[in-house]
Amino acid sequence: MLCLQMIQFTRYLCVKIYSYCNLCPFTVMADVFRSLNLLETLKESIDHNKLSDVKDAVEDLLISRINLAVMGDHGDEKATFINSLHGLSSGDDGAAPSQPPVSPEEVAGYPNPKHPDFRLWDLPPVPPTSPFEPEGYMDRVKFARYNAVFITFNQALPPHSVQVFLEARSQHRQAVYFVLLASAKSTEKHLEEKRRAGLEVLTSQGVATPKVYLVRPSALEKFDFPGLLEDLEGDLPDIRAHALLLALPALTSTLVARKKEAFNALVWAAASLSGGVSAIPVPFVASMVDCGVAVRILSKAQLSLCLDDGSVERLARQRGAEPSRLKGLRTCVLSAGVTKGEVKARLAAAERDSATVSSKLVEMAMPRHARSASRSFAAMLQALNAAIDEMAADAQKIVAAALGEGK
């Protein structure tokens, strides 16, 4: 009942916002829910007062594993593609080499230095010999453990790769994609010729509605990678799509905006949990839980938005920009470093801010026994969303400046 009243309170606040801003009464809440289908399930859990489900979902959103595999011939383009997905360059710690450190027939794994639950796997190319059994190759490379597989090529598309794709589809695996890796010397005309040749191979082997994504490994914001990412997120379960979105480097302003929406959704879930915990009549328990969860969320946001010193410095090197100039664009103190003291101060300020967390609104909207929970929900929601907005604005400025320097 208490959590249902929190939902009603949120709706009430949205109606009040409407009266001042002439917006749809449920725009605020609808925008949050739209960013993750998973939050529809969270809302149902809150309606049924199942806070344990919400807590588990918050943990899943903060720590969720995703495994992506890159299949194809070893070489500079493939290694660069793997490293770019991690936001790394060839000389960085944890970067994939052009030739894997294992036998060319074995699988090599590369965990993300900042997001250890995001792993990339370098799969060997399919053998050119005949007869070829796709099931045997897939068993050998443990195909089933990967959430998505990129079948890469930079010359002609190996026909045996198509057999692997068809076998994966027969097993109802949708997240398998053909990716043409563009070398730095290739012209767009030459690349389109390779793409057409690849599509012809796919059509000749019976692939319905074939698709080949053209990707520049050293500049993922170009060509078809944004579309590939969109298709990939649509094919993955919500929790895996969320994990991928947060683990990828901040490549474009659009991706930064989508990361911000995902964190807004996570904040909503955490604030709902905070409100439920605040109903427990134990002094200081709620504030300690709020601060601990808030620090974890904002720390993850700093890394996801690539605002930490290491990420900014790597981006500057990759784009030929001055590191100090990009760092100087960080105006939010949390962008440079998330500290428990700063988070506590923001939560305390949100509780005191009568303009945004109005005690009169709470008193009008909620019965007396539920007011502490509603205030905690609203304070955490306001404090964390404001912080996420500031950090995302810094990330937007850094991405825009870096892309401008690169041009």
KAJOSUL-V676712 format. One line per field, one symbol per residue. psi: psi as a letter, one per 40 degrees, with the letter a starting at -180 (. if undefined). burial: b if it has 9 or more other ideal C-beta (glycine too) atoms within 8 Angstrom, else e. Layout:
psi=???
burial=???
//
This chain:
psi=ddddddddddddddddddddefihdfdddddddddhddeddddddddefgddddddddddddghihhhihiaiiaddddddddddefiideiheihidhieaideihhigihddgeehhhhhiiiiieiiihhdddddddefdeehdihhhiiebihhddddddddddddefhdghihhhhhidehidddddddddddddddddeehhgihhhhhhdegeeibeddddddddddeiiddddddddddiigdidddddddddddddddddddddddddeehfhheddddddddddddddddddddefeiddddddddddefihdddddeehehddddhhiddddddddddddegeddghdddddddiideedddddddddddddddddddddddddddddddddddd.
burial=ebbbbbbbbbbbbbbbbbeeeeeebebbbbbbbebbebbebbbebbbebebebbbebbebbbebebbbbbbbebeebbbbbbbbbbbbbbebebbbeeebeeeeeebbebebebbebbbbbbbbbbeeeeebebeebbeebebeebebbbbbbbeebbebbbbbbbbbbeeeeebbbbbbbbeeebeeeebbebbebbbebbbebebeebebbbbbbeebeeeebbebbebbbeebebbbbbbbbbbbbbbbeebbbbbbbbbbbbbbbbbbbbbbbbbeeeeebbeebbbebbbbbbbbbbbbbbbbeebbbbbbbbbebebebbbebbebebbbebeeebbbebbebbbebeeebeeebbeebbeeebbbbbbbbbbbbbbbbbbbbbbbbbbbbbbbbbbebbe
//
